[in-house]
Amino acid sequence: MAERIPQSATIRVPLYAVLSSDHVTPATGKTIAITISKNGAAFGNPSAGATNATEIANGWYYVDMSTTDTGTVGPLIIRGAVSGVDDSTVAYIVAAFTDQSGDAYARLGAPAGASISADVAAVKTDTGNIVTTTNKFAFTVANQVDCNVLDWKSATAPAMTGDAYARLGAPAGASVSADIATVTADVVALPSAATIASTVWSSVMETGYTALQGMRLMMSALLGKASGLSGTTATFRDVNDTTNRIVATVDASGDRSAVTLSP
């Protein structure tokens, strides 16, 4: 059965080519011309015009289909042909997916509170409380937090004499005061809050995905529109409903066998 794909979606189509001489040996270094048939129409060039497949290796090639190529509902056949090579064909069913409703919403899982929206609102409230507290910090000197320090046990500590000085230990530099000055210089040199935030959001959570991209994907799965959850291809939109963030191949149990991410 041909794989179902969303209407007007961009897809990368893999093709495997073998030599016509034995129908087994991988065909390498070939210029394979691509034509397509949409909903039973005659074969013709893709929307980009005359197109050749891009070689990967070991007889494998690929070609990219545009939203125009996949814009017609029905069978979509991609054919690769060149002299001395068996034709390579891949078929899809282009489907106009609609918004899903009903029990499919259960796939989001049970919320911690009254609803997922309520959970998100609770997180926003907690975040707001943190901001309220951190906004109370004073910065008389740039990048240094002001604070009041009481003497030992809230009272003036007696002067230390004798061997007690040894408890301070040998300084790393010329003196303890010099060490403190070095620490102060290091604190002043710490990056700004904006730099730290940029570094955190651009840090890699997993290979190929930053924290910001991961958040976009999680927001899509939790908050974006979802479609195709009862079919073979589940699609999750971004919260602004402008792009497909997650497109997954699923079976009747909702198990995912392939996932395409657009963070």
N, C-alpha and C positions, 0 to 999 in steps of 0.2 A: 504494500500500500504506500502510495506517495506521501511524503511528509507535508503537513499543512504549514503554511507560512502566512503571516499577516499581510493584508493588502497594502501596497505602497511602502514596503519595508526594504531597506538595503540589506543584501545578503552576499556573502562570499561563497561561491559554489566550487567544491572540489571535483576534479575530474581525473580518472585513472586511464592511461592510454597504453595499449600493447601493440606490438608489431603485427601486421596482417600476415606475415610469413608463417608464424606459428601460433598466433593468438595468445601467447603466453609471455614472451619477453617484453619487459617494460620499455616503452618508447621514450627515449631521452633526446634532448636537443631538438625537438620538433616545433615548428610554427603551426600551432593548431588554431584554425579559424573557428570562431564562435558564431552560431546563429541560434535564434530562439523562436519558439512558437507559443503564442498566447491564446489560450482557450480554443485550441483547435485550428487557429489561423495558420496560413502558410509560414514557413520558416523565413526569417529575415534577420538583418543586423540588429543588435541591441541598440538602445537609445543613444549610445556613444558613437554609433557608426561602426564601420568595419573594425572588429576587435579580435585580437589573438589572446589565447590563454597564457598566463604567466607560469613558467615552470618552477616547481618546488624542488623535486629530486625523485629519483627512482621510479620514474613514470608518472609521478603525480604533478598535476597542474591545478590552477584555480583561475576563476574569472569573477569579477564583482558585478552584481546586478543592481541597477539603480531603482529608485522608487517608481520611475516610469516603466521599467521592465517588469516590475511586479504590481503594476497598477490595475491590471485586469483580473477580475475574479474568474477562477476556473483553472484548468490544467496549464502549467507553465513547463515547457520542455526546453532544456538547454543542451545543444548538440555541438560537439567539437569534432572537426574533421580535417584530415590532411592525408595526402597520398602516402601509401605504405603503412598506414596505421588504422586499426579498427576504429569505427566511430565511437566516441565517448558521449553518453547521454545521461542526463539527470532530470528527473521529473518531480515537480512539486504541485501541490494544490494550493492556489492562492485563495484565501478566505477573508471575507469582510467580518472581522470579529466585532461583537457588540459587548457593552458593559455587562458584567456578570452580577447576578443578585442571588438572594436566597441563601441556602446553606453554605455556599462557597465562601461566604464571609467568615465562617468558622475557622478557615485555614489561618487566619491571623492569630488565632490563639485567644485564650481567656485573658482579659485585662486584669491588672492587679487590683484596680478599684472598680468603680461603676462602669467605666468604659475606657477604651484606649485614649479617647480625647481627654477624659478626666486624668488619666495617668500622665499625659503630656503636660496638662495644665499644672499638675502637682510638681513636675520637674521644673517647669518655668517658675513656679512660686519659690521653690527651694533655691533656684539659681538667683532669683531676684533678692532673696534674703542674704545670700553670699555677697552679692554686689553691694547691698546696703552696708554690710559690715566692712568690707574692704574699702569702701569710699570714706570711711572714718579715719583711715590712716593719714597721717600728716607727713609731708615731705618738705621740711625746711631746706634741706640740701637735696639736690636732684638725685633721684634713684636711691635715697637712703630714708628708711622709715624712722620717724621720731618716736621715742618711747621714754617713759619715766622709770628710773631704776631706784629702788629703795636700798638703803644700807642693809647689812646682814640682819635678819629677823626684824625688819622695819625700824631698827634703831642704829645709832652710830656704833660701828664696830670698833673695838679697841685696837690701837696700833699693834702690829705684829713685830716681834723682836726675836733675836737669836736664831736658832736652827730652823724656825718656822719658815724663814725665807727660802730654805732649800726645797721646800715643798712646791715652789713654783717651777722647779726644774730648770735645766740649762736652756737658754733661748736658742732658736734655730739660727738667728743672725747675730748682730752685734749686741742686742738687748731685747728684753720682752717688749719694750716700747717700740723698737724697730720692727719686731714681728707683727705687732698690732697695726703699725702703719702700713705694713705690706698687705695685711688682711683687708684693711680699709681701702687700699688702692684696688684690690681685687674685687671688692664689693662694688665700688664705683664703676668698675669696668664691666659689671654684669650687663647683659643685653636688656633692652627696654621690654616692657610688657608686650608691645606690638611685635617685637622681634621674636619673643618667646612664643607668642600665640602663632605667628607665622611658621615657626619651626615645628611646633607641635602638630598643627594641621597638615603640614607638608611631610611629616614623618611617615615612614612606610609601616603600615599595620601588618600587611602580608605582602608577599612578593607581588609587585606591580600595582599596589593600591595604597594610596596615602590615607591618613585619618580623615581628611575632608572628603575624599571619594567614598570611603567606607560609610561616612555619615549620610552622604547623598543616597547611597544604595539602601541603607537601613530606613531612611525616611521614605524612600519609594515603596519598600516592602510594607512599611507600617501605615503610611498615610496616603500614598498615591492611589490613583484609580487602578483597578485590576480587571483583567479580562482573560477569557480562555481557560479559566481554572477547571472547567469540567470537560475541556477538550484535551488535545495533545500538546498545545503550546500555550503556556501561561505568560501573560504580559503584565508588568507593573509599570505604571507611568510615574514620572517625577511629580512632586507636589504641585508644580505650576502647570501640569498637564501639557508639556511642550515636547517631551521626548520619551521613548521607551528606555527606562533604566535597566530593567531586568526582563529578559525573554528566556523562558525555560521550556525545555521539552519534557512533558510529564505524561505519566500513564494514568489509568483510571483511579489509582490509589493516591495520586498526587505526588508519587515519587519522581524526582528529577533525574534525568539521565544526561542532560546537557544544559548548560546555562551560558547565555551571552549577556555580558554586563557592559553598560555604557555609563561610567561614573562621571 
